Amino acid sequence: MTDKTIHIAGFRLRATDGLILFTLSFFSILALLFYPSVQGWWMLIIKNIVVGAVYLALVFSSEKIAKKFPRFFLRVVAVTLAYAYLFGAVDKLQLILQGQWLDAYVMDAEQYIFGVQPTLWLQHITTPPLTEWMMFAYVIYVPMYPMLCGLIYYLRGDVAMEDYLFTLGFTNILCDIGFILFPVAGPMATIGDLYTVPLKGYAFTFFGELMRSNVHFVGGNLPSPHTAAATIMWVMAYRYHRPTFYVLTPVVLSLYVSTFYLRYHFVTDAVVGIVVAFIALLIVPFLVKAWDRLADKTVGAPPMP
């Protein structure tokens, strides 16, 4: 990763900042170009502008903080909330190209490969203890995101943390683009009435269903951002703290299965999400080099302290 920054209007921007601001602009352009197909397109553009302004304010504020933990905390909060917003912002853009959900193609392919609909077949082995473990693997992804970031930061420093944040962000954005190129509504939206065995569990099942009803939206399925981001976290743990990699191994492998066992995704979504993560890992070094060349062209852009 790089510690080079670009100076724009008094702001010193890292590669992660450039990625976030570029994506906000890109989504706004898509909303404008395809406005007849985007409900509330003008409001989406306004929200993107406001989020960009708030994000820049947080970046500027974090630059002024000398203490290590508050600076880290503000940085992680700003980046994490920006990525979460981008995931929600793509919701309105999913059908601008295809105009319809393409779940039938995914289900036909899986029927051909497996001879059954996997998410329906899994009802044969659905039990409360297994559901609870799968929900644990699915939900633990949320705190794992900042906790691993903090571990990397305190063990390996600022540049390693930016490597983690940038790679995760780029992977998430590739998933967002996938939602637009091949929109899939998801199992519950498409065949929800065919499930006859309820997903009963305990505490983590409660939180998982809370996420389903309050955070998830129809779509956002192919590629699975859950499996994609989890793969990046797993690789980053291997890169920066090998013991954590081994601890995360059963959790990440279970998370892969949980995405379709819990009916959040089709099997195809999960597999493509993993593939997208490795594609992102291949592309990121080239993006970083491009950022470095751009930074070298700016005047007076010293590395971040």
N, C-alpha and C positions, 0 to 999 in steps of 0.2 A: 504494500500500500504506500501512499504518498503523504507527506505532510505539507505539500505545497498548497498555497492558497492564491486566490484571485481577488484583487481589490476592485470592487464596484460600488460607486457612490458611498464610499466610507465603510463598506462592509468587507470583511475578509471571509471569503467563502471557501469551504473545503469541497472536495469532490462530492461528498454526500449532500451538501447543501445545493450544489449545482444540479444534482440528480433530482432532488425534490422540486426545486423551482422549475426545472425543465418539464417535469411531468405535470405539474399544475398548469403550466402554459399549454402543453400539448393537449390535455383534457379540455381546456377552455377553447382551443382552436377546433377540436372535434365537435364540441357542443355548438359552436358557431356555424361550422360547415354543414352539420347535419341537424340544424335546429328544428326542422319539421318533425323529426323522429325522436327528439329529446324533450321529454316533459319538463317544463320549468327550466329550459336551457339558459335563460338569462340569469335566473337565480343561481344556477350552478356556477356560472362564470363569476358572478359577484362573490359567492362563497370562496371560490378558488383565489380570487384577488385578496380577500380578507385573510384567508389562511396563510397565503404567501407573506402578507405584511406582518402578521403576528409571528410567523416563523422567523422572519428576518429580525424582528424585535428581540425574540428570544436568543437568536444567535449573537446579536450585538450585546445583549445583557450577559451572556455567558462569557464573552470575551473580557468583560470587566471584573469578573470574579477571580480572585487570586487563590482562594482555598480550593484544594483538590476535590473534596467530595461535593460541595455545592456546585462547582463547575461541571463535574461529571454528571450530577443529577439533572441539572437544567439541560444539559446537552442531550442526554438520553430521553428525557421527557419530551423535548421539542421534536426530536427525530421520530420517536415512537408514535406520538400523536399525529405527526404529519403522515406517516405511513398508514396509520389507521384511517385517517381522513381520506386518503387516496383510494383505499379499498372500498370505502363507502361511496366515494364520488363516481367510481366507474359503474355503479349500479344503473344509473340513467343512460349510460352509453352502450349497454350490452347489445341492444338490438339494432344499432344504427346501420350495420352492414347486411346482416342476414334477415332481419325483420321478423324472425321467429325463433323459437327454441328448437334445438337440434338433438334432443334427447333420444329420439327414435333411432337415429344412426348409432348412437352409443349402445343402446339396449340391443339392437339387432346384432351388432358386432360381438357383444358379450354373450348373447344367446348362441351365436355360431361357434364361438371359441369354447365356452364352458358347457353348452347344452342346457343351461338353466340361467335364470336371472340370479346372479350371485347374492345380491342383497336380500332377495326373497328366500333363497335357499338357506342362508345363514340363520333363518328363524328356527331351523332344526336343532341348532346348538345354542340358542339364546337362553341364558340363565342369568339370574340376578348377580351372582358373584362375577361371572365373566363380563357382564355389562358394566359392572362397577369398575373393574380393572381397565376396560377399554375407555370408559369415561375419564378415569384418572389419567390415562395416557393422553387423551385428547385435550383435557382441560389444563394439565400441567404445562402444556406448551405456552400458556399465557405468562405465568411467572418465570418460566425458564428463559424467556426472551431477555428481560432486563437482568436476571441473576447471572446468566452466562456472560452478558456484556460487562457487568461489574467485575466478574472474576477475571476476564481477559484484560480489562483496564488496569486493575491493581497488580496483576502478575506481569503483564507484558507492555503496558503503557498506552499512550494516547494513539499512536499510529496503528497498533493492533486493534484497538477498539474501532477505529474508523474503517479498517478492513472488514470487520464484522458488520458494522452498520451499513456500509456501502454495498457489500455483497448481498446482505439480506434485502436491502431496499431494491436493488436491481432485480433480484429474483422475484420479489413481490410485484414489481412493475411488469415483468414479463408475463406473470400470471394475469395481471389486469388486462394486458393486451390480448391474451388468450381468451378471456371472457368475451371480448369484442369480436374476435375472429371466428370463434366457434362457441356461441352461447349455449350453455346447458343449464336447464332449470334445476335439475337435481332429483334424486329419487323421491323424496317426500312430496315435492310439487307435482311430479309426473305420475307416480304409481303409489302414492301414499295410502290410497284406499285398499290396496292389496295386502298390506301388512296386517297379519292377524295376531301376531305375538307381540305384546307390548314390551318396551325396553324398561324393565323394572330394575332398580338398583338402590343405592343408598345416597350418601352425601354428594359424591362426585357426579352421580347421575342427575341429582337435582341441579347442580351448577351447569352441567352440560346441556340440560334441557332449557335452562335459563338463557344460556348463550344462543341456543337454537331459536328461541322465541323473541329475544330482544336485540340480538346483534346481527344474526344472519339475515340475508335477504334472498329472494328467489334469484337463482343464478350464482355467479361467483364460484363455479364448480370446476371447469376444465381450463387449465390445470388446477389441481388442488393446491391452494396456497399453504394449507396445513402441512402436507407432505413435502412441499418444496422448501418452505422455511425450516422445517425440522431437519431436513437433510443438510441445509447450510449450517445450522447450529451444530449438528453432529460433526461435520467436517471441520468447523472452526474449533470445536473442542479438541479434535485430533491434532489440529495445527498448533494450538496454543497451550493446552493442558491435557495431556494424554490420560491421566486418571479419570477426569470428568468424562472423557469420551467413552471409557469402558462402563462407567456408571450409567451413562445415557443410553447405551446400546439396547438393553431390553425395552426401555421406555420408547425410544424412537421406532424400533421395529414393531412394537405394539401399536404405536400411534399410526403407523402406515395402515395396519389392519383395521384400526378403530374407525377410520374415516368412512369405510363402506359397511363395516359391521353395524355401526350406529346410524347408518342411512343418511349421513350427511353428503356422501359422494358415491358415485359409481366406482368400480374397480379401475376403470380406464382413467378417471380423474386422478386417482392416487398415483398410478404408474406414470402418467404424463407429468405430474407434479415433480416426481423424483428426477425424471429425465430433464425437465426444465432447470432444476437446481444445478445439475452437472453442466448443462449448457451455459448457465450463468457463470459458473466457476471458470469455464474456458474463456469467456468473453471479457470478464472483469479486468484481467491484466492489460488488455488492449485499451479499454476505456481509461484506465489509470494512466497509461502512457500518453494517451491523447490529452488528458487533463494536465499532465505535467508539461507537455509542449505548449498548451495554452497558457499555463501559469508562467512559463519562462518568457513568454512574449509580453507579459504585463510588466509595468515599471514599478520597482520598489515593492515586490511581493515576497517578503521574507517568510520563512517557515513559521508555523505556529509555535509559540513557546510551550 
